[in-house]
Amino acid sequence: MGKGLIIITLGVSIIIGYFALNLNANSNRGLQTTLDFFETTQARLIANSGIEIYLEKLRRNKNLTGSFLNNTLMDGSFDIHISGVDSLMTISAVGRYRDKIHTSIVTARRTLVTIPDVNSAIYVSSDNIGLDLNGNIDIDGNDHNIDGTPGPQPALPGIAVDDPADSAFIVNSLKPKISNAILGAGGAPSVRTVEDNTDWLTLTESYIFAADTTLVTGTYTTGTVLGTAANPIITYVNGNVDFSGQASGYGVMVVNGNLSMSGLFSYKGIIIAYGQSSIETKTVGNGGIYGAAIFVGQNVNIQATGNSLFYYSSQAILLAQNNLKSSRFEILSWWE
């Protein structure tokens, strides 16, 4: 009887031990499965985060391309490979965490920059317009190429405003010499009322978001190049600015403040000066704008002397439209 109990006890102990070992093994396997899942998830998060990081870099560096290896993130690392063109680019990321590797691949395209419908050489939208034009200023809504030769598009007004009363005010304020120098649709003085429904605040905010160069209040003179014919850019000026000497630029410029242009400053593209209260625009010297100038604010005061010119140029505008890059992307696919 005693020996039988001992045998039974030993047998039960062996069975319990066996189950205990199996439970421990299952527990270890469960722990390992949990760890594997965590590490795999981390590798995936690192890869996806790497793509997000480089989408932000692409927003600022619009010509970024190639391979960028061994970036550290979240105790792991990732490699990025960027290829393709703006209309169809591929961004692949290889994320690593411990011994786990995950690859994510995104295709995207850069959205186009919105160019406003240009309705004149100079467009003014304001509740209160001030005007003082002197010298040999030329305002011409006839289309010009950027070299000064005639362009292919129909003539636009030299100056356009929103309200007939503003149009009458400008015409009545012009000296005879200046009146004859405002050319364009309808003959001199080419001052017309237009219907413009552009949301200028939204549009300028989109340009600010996509700006290639940001300038602060100050004077910018010879040596300042804000884009070229081959590489026009979006320039944002936050504050009052004075361009002088032989400063130049191509593309779209947004000025949140007063704008002064003197010397031989020239710009090919669209300049938009806007403000919540008032804008003062002064032009002195022999420079000018080929494209369009747009002034939007509660109060707009335009002063010009010297040999300044404001020429509508479809070529300058088309250069901006075809070459400017936005900072927004449309994700076409995201594979992980």
PyMOL commands that set and color helices and strands:
alter all, ss='L'
color gray80, all
select helices_A, chain A and resi 2-60+164-173+176-179+200-209+314-323
alter helices_A, ss='H'
color red, helices_A
select strands_A, chain A and resi 66-73+76-85+88-97+100-110+122-125+128-133+138-140+159-161+182-183+191-193+213-220+225-226+233-243+248-256+259-261+266-283+288-304+309-312+329-335
alter strands_A, ss='S'
color yellow, strands_A
deselect
rebuild
show_as cartoon
